[in-house]
Structure formats: structure tokens, C-alpha cells
Amino acid sequence: MDNMCEDRAMTVFAGDGRHRVAVLVRDRMLPFELGIVHRLFGQARSAAGEPLYEVVTCALVAGEIRTDTDFTVTVAHGPEALAEADTVFVPGAESDRAPGAGPLEPALAAALARVRPGARVASICTGSFVLARAGLLAGRRATTHWRSSARFRERFPDVAFDPGVLYTDDDGVLTSAGAAAGIDLCLHMIRSDHGADVAGEVARGTVVPPHREGGQAQYITRPLPEPAVSSTARARAWALANLHRPLTLRELAAQESTSTRTFTRRFREEIGTSPGRWLTRQRVERACTLLERTDLPVEEIATDAGFGTAGSMRLHLQAELGVSPTAYRATFRGRG
């Protein structure tokens, strides 16, 4: 039987050089989370229009899998698909919400044992409970849906748990918060693999923002104020149009005709971070885009992004991304 499974594994993927993504679904799966992976990775194309990923769905046993809704999903592949995958996704399932945190079921543990060394492993929503129970998150930074945060922290004290972020990426083991944060995680992975242009096209095709910072707050604890009264959209649009020059909190508040104190409070309520933090992130994003898409000198990019000097931009990229502008350009332009 084992030999038969290994033989089947060779036929799961086309073997045409595309990055192979396997999505492991379980009984009472959340179908939206499965669709996210197929939709986003399935849209990624090279400059020549060729698909960059091949995505397959697998289960502990091939066949009909129940969802948490009133329909089922027929899965063609068993766990043998995991052995050939470059990236493995574990979406959430209804069983993740059950009390108790014992060892993985033998079938699930055996399936995850098939994941080859060096493969990237990611979870969506409460799929992080599976990665933690398998010992894949020990000592690593991770997150999950905010409703499950307290339970996750209690069950897995050996995980560097961060309850307030959209997703985490710890050296090839990635987790995301609620289902929609899985979109952000997938775009982050596509961007890491192939650069901003490819990820941007996928985002446009899905009609979602091309990038939300992984450290952005998961949710807002207070109701959003009425947009007509409190939206900071005009100030943010103005800031993006003037990113090349120094910007002050007073100038931003003036765009909304409010005090700096009120503006800061509304900004945090709406965006989940401070105006200064958001502005720095936009400058970093502008710099990264120019590093990837142009041959402009670093000094000119620093000016355009509003950092003023190449030294200042270097410090900010190092703090935000852990790399220098030169290293970032070499890495992402090379991958693209």
C-alpha cells in the first residue's frame, strides 16, 4: 500500500517546473479558506503569461469531504500530494474549535510527516492549531483568529504567540488570522516568491488591496465611527500624493479639518495603527516598488519615497524588512 501511495504521488503534480502548492483539507472544513489559496495562487502569471503555481487539494483520504456548510467537496488526492509539494497549506476546520489539545490524530500526524524537508508550511485561521499540535510552531512567532487567541495561548505556551497581527512569517512557517487575513498571507507569499508586480496583478484580479502589513491590527475593538464624520481617507490620499516631501501630523489633520489629537484617535480607530507608523510603512512600500520596478539610483528612490537620504532609507528598510535596499533589489528583481 505504501508503494502504491508513493507511485501516485509522482502523478499528483504535472512536473512542469511550477511551484507546487498542496492544500490539506479536513472533515468539516471551511470552504472559503480553500478557495482563497486556489484563487490567488491560481491567478499568478509570469511576464510571458505562464502560470507560476500549480495548486491541488488533498485530504487524509481522497473522496467526499464535509464542509461546515450544507455542501461537500470531492477531493481527488490523498496525503501523498504533500510529499511533492513546495508549499503546504492547512486551512481551518470545525474541529479546531473543540476543547482539548492532545496529540494529533495518527492519520493527520502521518500525513504531515510526508511534508518534505524545506517545504514551506502555512495555516489559515485556526489551521494554526494543527501546526502547533504537530510541534511546527514551537519557538516560532505565530497568530490565529482573535476569537481563539486566549485558547491558543493557553494550549501552546511554547509558541511566540502574537494575537494582534494579520499574519506571521517565521523562516518558512507561516500563520494567518481570520479567513480574510489568508488573502493577505497568500499575497505576501506570492510577493516574496515573484515580486510586487506579480502580487499586484493577483490583487487587482481579486479586487483586494495589493498589500496589508502583517503587523496591522486584526480587528477594531470599538465600532467604527460614521465614515461621513470620521473617515481619514482624504488625509491618507493627500499623504500618498505628497509622499516625497516631509509631512507633519498637523498637515494631515488639516486635511480633515480637525485637531491633531482627534485625527490621531480617528486614524487609529480606522486603520489600526498610528499616523506616523502608517506613513513610514507607505514610504517603505514606495521604496520597495521603485527598487523592484526601476533602475533608479538608491539616492533618488530615497528622495522620491520621502526618506530624504539613502542612509535614512537604509535604516528604515533594515528595521522593517531586515535587508538593505541593494539586497532587496537584488533579491526581488532576481526572482521576478
C-alpha positions as CSV (number, residue, x, y, z in Angstrom):
1,M,0.0,0.0,0.0
2,D,2.8,2.4,0.8
3,N,4.4,1.8,-2.5
4,M,1.2,2.4,-4.3
5,C,0.8,5.8,-2.5
6,E,4.4,6.8,-3.5
7,D,3.6,5.9,-7.1
8,R,0.5,8.0,-7.0
9,A,2.5,10.9,-5.6
10,M,4.5,11.1,-8.7
11,T,1.3,11.8,-10.8
12,V,-0.3,14.4,-8.5
13,F,1.6,17.3,-9.9
14,A,2.3,18.0,-13.6
15,G,6.1,18.2,-13.1
16,D,6.4,21.2,-15.4
17,G,8.6,23.3,-13.1
18,R,5.8,25.3,-11.5
19,H,5.8,25.9,-7.7
20,R,3.6,23.1,-6.3
21,V,1.0,24.0,-3.6
22,A,-0.9,21.4,-1.7
23,V,-3.9,22.3,0.4
24,L,-4.7,19.8,3.1
25,V,-8.4,19.8,4.0
26,R,-10.1,18.0,6.8
27,D,-13.6,17.0,7.8
28,R,-15.9,20.0,8.4
29,M,-13.5,22.2,6.5
30,L,-14.1,25.9,5.9
31,P,-14.6,26.1,2.1
32,F,-13.8,29.8,1.8
33,E,-10.3,29.2,3.1
34,L,-9.7,26.5,0.5
35,G,-11.0,28.9,-2.2
36,I,-8.6,31.6,-1.2
37,V,-5.5,29.5,-1.9
38,H,-6.8,28.3,-5.3
39,R,-8.0,31.7,-6.4
40,L,-4.9,33.7,-5.5
41,F,-2.1,31.3,-6.4
42,G,-4.0,30.2,-9.5
43,Q,-4.0,33.7,-10.9
44,A,-0.3,34.3,-10.6
45,R,1.4,34.6,-14.0
46,S,4.8,35.2,-15.3
47,A,5.6,38.1,-17.7
48,A,5.0,35.7,-20.5
49,G,1.6,34.8,-19.1
50,E,2.6,31.4,-17.9
51,P,1.1,30.0,-14.6
52,L,3.6,30.2,-11.8
53,Y,1.9,27.8,-9.4
54,E,0.1,24.5,-9.5
55,V,-2.4,24.1,-6.7
56,V,-4.0,20.8,-5.7
57,T,-6.3,19.8,-2.9
58,C,-5.7,16.7,-0.8
59,A,-7.3,15.0,2.2
60,L,-6.4,12.3,4.7
61,V,-8.4,10.0,2.5
62,A,-9.4,11.0,-1.1
63,G,-13.1,11.3,-1.7
64,E,-16.0,13.3,-0.4
65,I,-15.2,15.8,2.4
66,R,-17.8,17.5,4.5
67,T,-17.7,21.3,5.0
68,D,-19.1,23.4,7.8
69,T,-21.9,24.3,5.4
70,D,-24.6,22.3,3.6
71,F,-22.4,21.0,0.8
72,T,-19.5,18.7,0.4
73,V,-16.2,18.8,-1.6
74,T,-14.9,15.9,-3.6
75,V,-11.1,15.7,-3.2
76,A,-9.1,13.7,-5.8
77,H,-5.9,13.3,-3.9
78,G,-4.9,11.8,-0.6
79,P,-1.9,12.7,1.6
80,E,0.6,11.6,-1.0
81,A,0.3,15.0,-2.6
82,L,2.1,16.5,0.5
83,A,5.3,14.7,-0.3
84,E,5.8,16.5,-3.6
85,A,4.6,20.0,-2.5
86,D,6.8,23.0,-2.3
87,T,4.2,24.8,-0.1
88,V,1.6,23.1,2.1
89,F,-1.5,24.9,3.4
90,V,-3.6,23.8,6.3
91,P,-6.9,25.8,6.4
92,G,-9.1,25.7,9.4
93,A,-11.8,23.2,10.3
94,E,-14.7,23.0,12.7
95,S,-12.7,20.5,14.9
96,D,-10.1,23.2,15.7
97,R,-12.7,24.9,18.0
98,A,-13.2,21.8,20.1
99,P,-11.7,21.8,23.7
100,G,-8.6,19.8,24.4
101,A,-5.1,19.9,22.9
102,G,-3.9,16.4,22.8
103,P,-1.6,14.9,20.2
104,L,-2.6,14.9,16.6
105,E,-4.7,12.1,15.3
106,P,-2.5,9.3,13.9
107,A,-3.8,9.8,10.3
108,L,-3.2,13.6,10.4
109,A,0.2,13.2,12.0
110,A,1.2,10.6,9.4
111,A,0.0,13.0,6.6
112,L,2.1,15.9,7.9
113,A,5.1,13.6,8.3
114,R,5.0,13.3,4.5
115,V,5.9,17.0,4.1
116,R,9.4,17.1,2.7
117,P,12.2,19.0,4.5
118,G,12.5,22.5,3.2
119,A,8.9,22.8,2.1
120,R,7.0,26.0,3.2
121,V,4.1,25.3,5.6
122,A,1.3,27.8,6.2
123,S,-2.0,27.9,8.0
124,I,-5.2,29.9,7.6
125,C,-7.2,30.9,10.6
126,T,-7.5,28.1,13.2
127,G,-5.3,25.8,11.0
128,S,-2.6,27.1,13.2
129,F,-3.8,24.8,16.0
130,V,-2.8,21.9,13.7
131,L,0.7,23.3,13.1
132,A,1.1,23.9,16.9
133,R,-0.1,20.4,17.8
134,A,2.3,19.0,15.3
135,G,5.2,20.9,17.0
136,L,5.9,23.0,13.9
137,L,5.3,26.3,15.8
138,A,7.5,25.6,18.9
139,G,9.6,28.7,19.5
140,R,8.2,30.4,16.4
141,R,6.1,33.5,16.1
142,A,2.5,32.7,15.1
143,T,-1.0,34.0,15.2
144,T,-4.6,32.8,14.8
145,H,-8.1,34.2,14.7
146,W,-8.6,36.7,17.5
147,R,-11.6,34.7,18.9
148,S,-9.3,31.8,19.5
149,S,-6.4,33.8,20.9
150,A,-6.8,33.0,24.6
151,R,-7.3,29.3,24.0
152,F,-4.3,29.2,21.7
153,R,-2.0,31.0,24.1
154,E,-3.1,28.7,27.0
155,R,-2.7,25.5,25.0
156,F,0.7,26.3,23.4
157,P,2.9,28.2,25.8
158,D,6.0,27.3,23.7
159,V,4.8,29.4,20.8
160,A,5.7,33.1,20.5
161,F,2.1,34.0,20.0
162,D,1.1,37.4,18.6
163,P,-2.6,37.9,18.8
164,G,-2.8,41.3,17.1
165,V,-1.4,40.7,13.6
166,L,-2.8,39.6,10.3
167,Y,-0.1,37.1,9.6
168,T,3.3,35.9,10.6
169,D,6.3,34.5,8.6
170,D,8.9,32.8,10.6
171,D,11.5,31.2,8.3
172,G,9.2,29.2,6.1
173,V,6.4,28.5,8.7
174,L,3.6,31.0,8.2
175,T,0.3,31.6,10.0
176,S,-2.6,33.9,9.4
177,A,-5.5,35.3,11.4
178,G,-9.2,35.1,10.2
179,A,-10.1,33.9,6.8
180,A,-9.7,37.2,5.0
181,A,-6.2,37.5,6.5
182,G,-5.4,34.4,4.5
183,I,-5.7,36.6,1.4
184,D,-3.0,38.9,2.9
185,L,-0.8,35.9,3.7
186,C,-1.1,34.5,0.1
187,L,-0.3,37.8,-1.4
188,H,2.7,38.1,0.9
189,M,3.9,34.7,-0.2
190,I,3.4,35.5,-3.9
191,R,5.2,38.8,-3.5
192,S,8.1,37.0,-1.7
193,D,8.3,34.5,-4.5
194,H,7.9,36.7,-7.5
195,G,7.9,40.4,-6.5
196,A,5.4,43.2,-6.3
197,D,4.3,43.3,-10.0
198,V,3.0,39.7,-9.9
199,A,1.4,40.1,-6.5
200,G,-0.2,43.4,-7.6
201,E,-1.7,41.8,-10.6
202,V,-3.2,39.0,-8.5
203,A,-4.6,41.6,-6.1
204,R,-6.1,43.6,-8.9
205,G,-7.7,40.4,-10.3
206,T,-9.2,39.6,-6.9
207,V,-10.1,43.2,-6.2
208,V,-8.3,43.5,-2.9
209,P,-5.5,45.8,-1.6
210,P,-2.2,44.6,-3.0
211,H,-0.6,44.7,0.4
212,R,-1.6,45.0,4.0
213,E,1.2,45.0,6.5
214,G,1.3,41.7,8.5
215,G,1.6,43.7,11.7
216,Q,-1.7,45.6,11.1
217,A,-4.3,45.1,13.8
218,Q,-6.6,42.1,13.2
219,Y,-9.7,43.8,14.3
220,I,-11.1,47.0,15.8
221,T,-12.3,46.8,19.4
222,R,-14.7,49.7,19.1
223,P,-17.3,50.3,16.4
224,L,-16.1,52.4,13.5
225,P,-17.3,56.0,13.7
226,E,-19.6,57.1,10.9
227,P,-17.5,57.5,7.7
228,A,-19.0,60.8,6.8
229,V,-17.8,62.2,10.2
230,S,-14.6,60.4,10.8
231,S,-13.0,58.9,7.7
232,T,-9.3,59.8,7.3
233,A,-9.3,58.8,3.6
234,R,-8.8,62.3,2.3
235,A,-5.7,62.8,4.5
236,R,-4.3,59.4,3.5
237,A,-4.8,60.1,-0.2
238,W,-3.2,63.5,0.2
239,A,-0.2,62.0,2.1
240,L,0.3,59.4,-0.7
241,A,0.3,62.2,-3.3
242,N,2.9,64.1,-1.3
243,L,5.0,61.2,0.0
244,H,8.2,62.7,-1.5
245,R,8.2,65.6,1.0
246,P,8.3,65.9,4.8
247,L,4.8,65.5,6.3
248,T,3.6,66.6,9.7
249,L,0.8,65.4,11.8
250,R,-0.6,68.9,11.8
251,E,-0.7,68.9,8.0
252,L,-2.5,65.5,7.9
253,A,-5.1,66.7,10.5
254,A,-5.7,69.9,8.5
255,Q,-6.8,67.8,5.5
256,E,-9.7,66.6,7.7
257,S,-10.2,70.0,9.4
258,T,-9.7,68.5,12.8
259,S,-7.2,68.7,15.7
260,T,-4.2,66.5,15.8
261,R,-5.5,64.7,18.8
262,T,-8.9,63.9,17.2
263,F,-7.2,63.0,14.0
264,T,-4.8,60.6,15.7
265,R,-7.7,58.9,17.6
266,R,-9.8,58.5,14.4
267,F,-6.8,57.3,12.4
268,R,-6.1,54.5,15.0
269,E,-9.8,53.5,15.0
270,E,-10.0,53.3,11.3
271,I,-6.5,52.0,10.3
272,G,-5.4,50.2,13.4
273,T,-2.1,52.0,13.8
274,S,-0.7,55.5,14.4
275,P,-0.4,58.0,11.5
276,G,3.4,58.1,11.9
277,R,3.7,54.3,11.7
278,W,1.4,54.2,8.7
279,L,3.3,56.9,6.9
280,T,6.6,55.1,7.5
281,R,5.1,51.9,6.0
282,Q,3.9,53.8,2.9
283,R,7.4,55.2,2.4
284,V,8.9,51.7,2.7
285,E,6.3,50.4,0.2
286,R,7.1,53.2,-2.2
287,A,10.8,52.5,-2.0
288,C,10.3,48.7,-2.4
289,T,8.2,49.3,-5.5
290,L,10.8,51.5,-7.1
291,L,13.6,49.2,-6.2
292,E,11.7,46.3,-7.9
293,R,10.4,48.1,-11.0
294,T,13.1,50.7,-11.9
295,D,16.8,51.2,-12.2
296,L,16.8,54.5,-10.3
297,P,19.7,55.1,-8.0
298,V,19.1,54.4,-4.3
299,E,19.6,58.1,-3.5
300,E,16.9,59.1,-6.0
301,I,14.5,56.5,-4.6
302,A,15.1,57.7,-1.1
303,T,14.1,61.2,-2.1
304,D,11.0,60.1,-4.0
305,A,9.8,58.0,-1.1
306,G,10.3,60.8,1.4
307,F,13.2,59.4,3.3
308,G,15.5,62.3,2.4
309,T,18.7,60.4,2.3
310,A,19.9,57.0,1.2
311,G,21.1,56.4,4.8
312,S,17.7,57.1,6.2
313,M,16.0,54.8,3.8
314,R,18.6,52.1,4.5
315,L,17.9,52.3,8.2
316,H,14.1,52.1,7.7
317,L,14.3,49.1,5.3
318,Q,16.6,47.3,7.7
319,A,14.2,47.9,10.5
320,E,11.1,47.0,8.5
321,L,12.3,44.2,6.3
322,G,15.7,43.2,7.7
323,V,17.6,43.9,4.4
324,S,19.4,46.8,2.8
325,P,18.0,48.5,-0.4
326,T,20.6,46.9,-2.5
327,A,19.9,43.4,-1.1
328,Y,16.2,43.9,-1.5
329,R,16.6,45.0,-5.2
330,A,18.9,42.0,-6.0
331,T,16.5,39.5,-4.3
332,F,13.2,40.6,-5.7
333,R,14.2,41.7,-9.2
334,G,16.1,38.4,-9.5
335,R,13.1,36.4,-8.5
336,G,10.8,38.4,-10.8
